[in-house]
Amino acid sequence: MVRITEHNDWVVYCILGSIFVYIILLSLFQRDANIRDFLMQKMEDSSNLMPTWIIVSVVRCIMIALLLSQFVPLVPEGFSDIQLFGLHVNKFGFTFVSLLLFDLVRNFLTFLFYSSIGSGKNLKGLTLIASKFFFLESIAFIILGFGLYYYPIDLVRYFYLIIGLLAGSFILKNMIYLFHRQPILPEKWYYKFLYICTLQIVPVLVLWKFLFY
C-alpha cells in the first residue's frame, strides 16, 4: 500500500502566525501586558479595545476554520469556481470566509440591536468580555488544531470532540454574558432572551447548515 504524504506546512504557518499576532497584540496594543494582565483587565483600564477585538476575532476564525475545514463535506460550486492568481478556494478558505462573513453580519446586527433599544453603553462591556473569552478560546483551538494535523487520531471521534467543545464553549459564553457582574446584555430580561435567541443561537444553526449541508 502506498501512503501519500500530507504536506501540512500551511497549518504551521497559521498556528505560528496566530501566536506571533497575539504577541504583537499584547506588546503593542496592550502595552506589554502578559496574558494574566490582559484577562484581568477592567473596563476603565482597557485600551485599544476595538483593534484588540478585531484581531482576536480574526485569529479565532482562522483557528476554527483550521479545525472544521477537515470535516466540511465539499466547497459549493459558486465558491469552487472562484480563482485568485490561479488558485481555487479550498475547504479551509471556504470555511474561513464563511466564518468571517458570519461574524461581520452578526456583529453589525448586534450593533443595530443595542442601538435600537438604547443599550449602546453596554457594547463596550460586551466587546471587552468577548475579546477575553475569544482569546482563551482561540488558544485552546490552537492546541486542538496541532493535535488534529500532527497526531494519529481517530477523525470521527475527534470531530465529535471538537463539536462538543464548541457547543460547551458556546453555552459557557452565553452564561458569562448573562451572569457577569459587568453589564453586558440589555437590562430587561426579554431583550436578553431576544438577543441570545436571535443573535446567538439562530446564526450558529444557520452557519452549521451552510457548512455541513
N, C-alpha and C positions, 0 to 999 in steps of 0.2 A: 504494500500500500504506500502510495506516495503522499507525503504530508506537505501541504502548501504552507510555507512560512508567511505568517502575517506580519506586516510592517505597521507597527503602531507608534512610529515616531511622532506622528501628529498628536497623539494622546499626551506624550511627554511635553510637547510644546504647549498644549493647552493648560496642563497642570502647572508647569513651571512658570508660564506666562501669568496665570492667575495668582500664583504665590508672589511673583515679582510685583504685580499690580497692587496687591494688598500691602506689601512692604512700602511701596510709594505712598499708598493711601495713608498709612499710619505715620509715615515720616513727614510728608508734606502737608496733607490736608488735616491731619490730627495732631500736628505739632510734636512729632517724635513720641507719640503715645505708644505704650505697649498694648497688647490685646486686653489685659485686665482693665487698664485705664479707659480704653475705648468702651468696653462693655459696662463699666460703672459710671460712665459719663452722665451727668444730669442735664436737664433741658437748658438751664441757664448757662451751662459751661460748654454747650455744644457749638462746634464751629464747622463751617463749610458743610452744612447739613445736606443740602441738595446735591452737590457733586459726590459726596460720600454715598448717598442713597443710590444715585445713578450707577456709580462704579460697582457697588456691591450687588445691585440688581443684575447688571450685565454679567458679572462673574458667576452669579448663581444660575443664570440662564445657560451659560456655557457648560457648567458642570451637570446640570440636569439633562441637557442635550447629550452630553457625553454618556450619561447612564442610559437614557431612554432610546437613543438612536439605534442601539444594537438590537432592540426589540420591535421597533416600528416596522410593520409588515412591508410597506413599499412607499415610494415617493409618488404622489399624484402626478398624472400626466402633465398637467399645466406647469408644475414645478420642474419636472424632469426635462422638459423641453427648453428650459432657460439655460443659456450659455453665457459665461463671463470669461473672456480671454481664452476661449476654447474649452473651459471646464464646465461640467454639468453639476447641478445641485445634487449632492448625495444625501443619505439619510440624516447625517449629522447636520448638514446645512439646512435641510428642511425642518428638522426639529428645532434647531436654534432660532431660525427666523420665525417659526410659529410661536415659540415661547416669548420671543422679544415683542412681536406684534401683540400677543395676548397681554403682556404686561403693560404695554403702551396704552392699549384701549381700556383696560380695566382701571389703570391709574387716572386716565383722563375722565372716565365716568365717575370715579371716586371723587375727584376734584369738583365735578359738576354737582354731585350729590351733596357733598359737605357744604358747598357754597349755597345751594338752593334751600337748605334747611337752616342756614345761619350757624353752622358749626365749623366754619373755616378756621377758627382759632385752634381746633383740635388736630388739624392736619400736621402741624409741626410735631406734635407728640406721636402721631401715627407714623410719620416719616422716621423719627428717631428710633422708636421701638422696632419698626420693620427693618431698619438698617442693621441693628444689633442682631436681631433674630436671623436675618438672611446671611449675615456674616458667619455666624456659628454653623448655620445650616450648610453653607457652601463649603466650609472646611470639612464637614462630615462627608459631603458628596465627593470632595477631592480624594479622600481615603477610599470611598466605595468605588470610584472610577478607576483608581490604580489597581484595586483588587480585581475588578471586572476584566481588565485587559491584560493583566500580567500574572495572574494566578490561575491554575487549572481548577475551575469550579463548574458546578452544575448550573447551566444557564437558566434552566426553568426555575430551580429553587432560588437562585439569585434574583431573578425577575420578581418573584413573589416577595422576597425580602425587600427589594427596592420599593415596590409598591406599598408594602406595609409601612416602611419607614416614611415614605412620602405622605401617606394617609395620617400616620401618627403625628408627623410634623405639622400637617395642616390643622389637625384638631388642636394641638398644643398652641399653635399661633393664635387661633381664634379664642382660645381660653385666656391667653395672655391679654389679647385685645379687650376681652370682656371684663377681666378682674384686675387689671393693672391699676395701681394707685394713681398713675398719671392719666388724666382724661384723654382718651384716645378715640373712643367711639362717641357718637352723639349722645346727649344726656337722656333723652326719652327712650324708653325700652322698645317701643315699636319701631323707632328708627334704627336701633341696634339690630333688631331682628331683621329688618328690611335690608340693611347693609350686608349682614352675614349671608343671607339667603341669595340676594340678587347680585352681589359684587364679590362674593367669595365662593359659595357652593356652586351656583349655576355656571359661572365661567369655567370652573375647573372641569365640570362634567362635559361642557361643550368642547373644551380643549382635548379631553380624553377621547371623545367621539371623533374628533378631527384627526388625531394622530393614529388611533387604533381602529379605524372604521373597517 
